[in-house]
Amino acid sequence: MTTPGPAAPPNILSIQSWVSYGHVGNAAAVFPLQRLGFEVWAINTVQFSNHTGYGAWTGQVFAPELVAELLSGIEARGALPSCGAVLSGYLGSEGTVAAVAEAVQRVRAANPAALYCCDPVMGDYGRGVFVRPELPERIAALAVPQADIVTPNQFELELLTGTTVQTLEEALMAAHQLRATLREGGPRVVVVTSLVRVDAPPDSIETLAVTDAGAWLCRTPMLPLDPPRNGTGDAIAALFLGHYLKTGDVSQALSLSMSALYALLEMTHAAGTREIQLVAAQDEYQQPGRVFGAEQVG
């Protein structure tokens, strides 16, 4: 009699941008998830030569209809029931936001247990809103209400809630406000990345995870990366989702994903490169060499 092996991890549908050079969007999210053992079905919303932070790039934005077309092709293989999660990042147009919302519904029709992790890529401090002006409202109306997990940075949390976040108390209140808009019946997890508050220790940066069961904070040193490296938000959303799917534990997923991200950024700083060292840091994704714990704060 043979003993059954561990269950295979669920497949993940990732709908994001793509760059040929460097690591943002799916080019930052797919590889870490693969190193965590997941099969990832990538649908690219754009294909650019490089990320737009350089100020010049080539390539094109894909029509929103392509998302539905590619999903239909995957569906024709009979694969959707084995899709355990959908991850979305930079979307680029109103039509693409609607297409992603429809894709989530189609996946859930095949597998009602599938989770949706929405990284509401809209802007950041220093750059302001860097998507089309109509997109924040559309993301808030169409994508966020379907999400089980959302991963805004501090700027995006303020944008989605219409609040100002400068303290831990304000961050907790805003996160709970955003949680109230997420899909009923899901875990309703809000992960606030790049949190810098006035009541935190100096030279640190934090990520806050807020759920029904409580809130946890993970703090790492602030590395002097100037300019800030593109793709870190895409990587942390993927790492958190992957670790959450594997462990089912928000605090553990927060600790492991933040520790892996810190190692990635530490290698990037040491290398002095503009692009994050995604491949060089691959051994850190599953079991980071230095683990930063998650402290319960609510």
N, C-alpha and C positions, 0 to 999 in steps of 0.2 A: 504494500500500500504506500503510495507516494504522498508526501505532505505538500499541500498547496503552498506555492511561494507567495510572497507579498503581492498585493493587488497592484496592477500597473497604475501609475499616476494618470490622471485625466488629461486628455488633449486640451490645448489652449488655442483659441482663435484670437490672433492679435491684429488689430486694425489700426495702423499708424503710418507715419511718413517713412520714407526710405532715402538714405544717402549712399552713394557709391564710395565716397571718401569720408572716413571718420565714423563716428558713432552717435547718432541721435535716432529717435523714433524706433522703428523695428530693428534698425541696425545697432541699437543699444539694448533692446529688450529681448530679442529672440535668443541670442547666444547665452546669456545668463540662465534663462529658463531651460535651455537645452542642457546646460551643465548641471542643472538641478534634476535632470532626468525626464523632462517633459517633451512630448512631441508638440511642436508649435506650428500652427497653420497661419502663415503670414499673409495678410492682404494689405498692400501698400496704397496709401491715399495719394502720395506724390512720389516721384523719383527725381531726386536732384543730385547734382555732382557732389555737393557738400552742403553743410548746414548754412542757414542764411546769416548767421552771426559774422561771417566773413565779409558780408556786404555785397558779394557778387557770387552768382551760381548759375548753372545751366540745368536744363531738365524741364519737366512739366508736371502740372497738377492733373491727376486723373479724374475723369468724369465720375460723379457719385454713383451712376448706374453700374460702374464696374464692381463695386462692393457686392451688390445683389447678384450680379452675373457670376462672379467667382464663388460666392456662397452657394449658388445653385449648382455649380459644378461639383463642389464638395458634397453637397446634399445628395447629388446623383450617385455618389459612391456609397451611399448609405452610412456616412460617417457621423452625421450630426448627433445621434444619440450618445456617442462616446465623447462629445465635447463637454468638458466639465467647467470651463470658464471662458469668458470673453474679456479681452483687455483692449481698451482704446486709449489713444493718446492724441497727438495733433491731428485735427480733422480738416481744417482749411476752408470749408464752405458750409453754408446752410444745408445744401443738398447732401453733403457727406454726413453731417450730424444726423439728419433724418434717416439716411441709409444705415448708419450704425445702430440707431434705435430699432429699426426694422430687423436688422441682423440679430440683435439680442432677442427679440421676440421669436424669431424663427428657430434660434438655438434652443430657447426655453420650451418651444412647442415640442421639440424632439427630446429634450431632457430638462424637465421642470426643475431639477436640482442644480442646474448650471448657475454659476455665479457670474456677475458682471462687475469688473473693476474698471472704473472710469477715472482716468487721469485728465482732469479738465484743463488742458493746456491753453492758457489764455494770455498770460503775461507774467511779469516779475518786477521786483524793485529795480530801479535803474533803467529799465526798458519800458515800463508801463505796459499797456495792452498792446501786444504785437500780432494779434489776429485781426481779422476784419471786424469793424465796430459792432456789427449785428450778431457776432458769434457768441459772446458771453451770455446774452439773453437766450439764444437758441439752445446752447449747451445746458443752461439751467432749466429750461422748459422741457427738453426732449431726452437728454442723456442722463442727467443726474437723478431724476425721479425713478429711473429703472435700475439704478446702480445698487449693488450690495456693499461695495467698497468704493470710496472716492479718495483720491490722493492729491489734494490741492497743495500748492506751496502757500506760504503765509499771505502773499499778495492776492492769490486766487481765492483764498478763504475769505479775505476781506471783500473781494469783488462779489463773490457769490452770496454773502450774507449782508452786505451793506454796512458792515461794522468796522471799527478800528481795533486792531489787535496789537497791544504793546506789552501786556502782562500775561502770566500763566492763566489767571482767572478769566481774562478776556478771551484767550485762546480756547479755553474749555467751553465758555459760553457760546462762542461762535461755532465751535465744532458740534455742540449739541443742537444748535439751531439748524445747522446743515444736515445733521443726522435725521432730523424730523422730516426732511424732504425726500429721503431715500426710500427705496422700495419696501413696502410692508411685507413682513414675512422673512426678509433677509437678515443677515447679521448686522447691517447698518453700521459699518466701520468707517470712520473718518480718520485718515492719516494725514496730518499736517506736516509737510516737509519744509526744510530751510527755515525753521522757526528761530528767530532772534528777538529776544524780549529784554526789556529794561531790568527785570528782576532775575535774570539768569547770571551765572558766573561769567566773568569776562573771558573773551577769546574762546567762546564755545558756540556750537550750533546744535540744534535739537530737532527731533522729530517726535510728534505727539500722536498717539493713537487713542481714539475715543470710541467706546462701545457701550452696549447696555450693561455689561458686567463691570465696567470701570474705565479708567483712563491710565495710560502708561506713557512715560517720557524716557527717551533715550538720548543721551548727550555725548557728543564727541568733541575733540578739540577742533577749532577753526583753523583750517589750513590756508596759508596766504596764496590763494590761487587768483591771480589777476591777469586777464579777465576771468570771471567765473566760467567754468567749463560747461559747454552745452552737452546735453545728454544725461546729466546726473539724475534729473527728475524722471526720465524714461527708465533709467536703470533701477532706481529705487522702487518705482511702482511695480516693475516686473519682479524684482527680488522679493518684495513684501508679498505679492500675490503668490509667488511660487512657494515661499516658506509657509504661508498661511494654508495653502492647499495641502502641504505635506504634514503640517503639525496640528492644524485646527486651533492653534493657540495664538492669540493676537500679540501677547507680550513676547513670546518666543520668536514669532515672525518678525516683530519690530527689532528685537535685539540682534538677530542673525542678519537681517537685511541691512541695518545700519552699520554693523560691524564690517560686513562685506563691502559696503559702499565706502567706508572710511579707508579700508585697505586699497581699494581701487583709486581713490583720490590721492592717497599717500604715494602710490606708485607713479601717478600722473605728475604730481609735484616733483618727485625725485627725478623723473625723466625730463621735466621741463617742456613737455609737449602741450600743444594747443588742444589736441584730441585726447579724450580719456583712454587710459590704457586697459581697454576692456579685455583683450586676450591675455595680456600679461598677468592680470589679476584673477584668472579663471579658477585657480585652486582655492581662492578665498570664498567663493560663492556658496558652497555647500557647508563648509566648516571653517569659519574665519580663524586665523591664527591668534588674533587678539579680539576678545569678545567684550563689547560694551553692554552692560546689563540694562534692562528696562525697569524703571522705578515707577511703582504705582502712585499716581497723584490724584486719583479720583475714583 
